[in-house]
Each structure stands twice: as C-alpha cells, then as structure tokens.
Amino acid sequence: MNRAAYTADADTVYEIGISAMYQIDQQQMIRVGASYTSYGDEIADSSIVEDDKSTSVSLLYMYRF
C-alpha cells in the first residue's frame, strides 16, 4: 500500500462513554461498556484514518482466584 506522507497540527479528540459493573459473587464480575469517539479534522484528514468517528462496545468477564 502506497500512502503519501502526512504532517498534522495539534487537534482534539472527543470521547464519551458509559460502563457498568455487576458483581456476580465474591469471585466473579462482569463489566460492559460502550463509547463514541469523534476525531478532529487534522486527524481525520490523514490517509491512514478511514472515518472521523468510531464506536466501541466491550464486555469483560473477571474471575478472581
């Protein structure tokens, strides 16, 4: 893949998210989360960035020994 060099100035990334934890018992816990991120124009204009925003969802299971 051949990409042109890109030099960016300073920019801002905004992110908002929410997460929740649920303790099943003393050893087990579940955590779920979701977030939305918006990238500034300096970042979004780069050839390696496909979108100017992204979303993510996570699920975590923890077991303590």
N, C-alpha and C positions, 0 to 999 in steps of 0.2 A: 504494500500500500504506500503510495507516494503522497505525502502531505506537505503543504507549504509551511515555512516557519511562521510562528505567530507570537507576537510580543504584546502582552496585555498590561494595562494600567491597573491600579487598585480598583476593587469593586466589592460589592456586598452580596452576601448570600443570606436569604431569609428562610427560616425553617420553623415550622410549627408542628407539634406532635402531641400525642396522648399515649399514656401507657397505664396498665393496671396489673396488679399482682394479686394472686389468690393462693393462700397457703392451704394446701390440702390437709396436711398433718405436720408434725414436727420435722419430718424429713423431706417432704415433697412440696414443691411450689411451682406454679405456672405464672408466666408473665406474657402478656400480649401488648402489642403496641402498633401504632400507625403514625406516619409523618408525611408532610408535604414540604418540599424544598423548591425555592424559586431562585434561580441564578441571575445575576446582573448581566447586562449586555456585553461587558468585557469578557466575561467567562463564556456566555452563550455564543459569541461570535467565533470562538476557537474552532478549528477544524476537527478536533477530537471530541467535541461536545455535540451530541445529537439533538438534545432537547433543552429548552431553557427552564424546564421544571422536572421534578421527579417525585414519585410517591414510593413509600415503602411500608411493608407490613411485616411484623416479626412475631414469632411465637417461641417461647423459651420454656423448657421443662428442666427443673432443677431437682436433683436428689442429693441429699446430704448423708454421708456415711457416718 
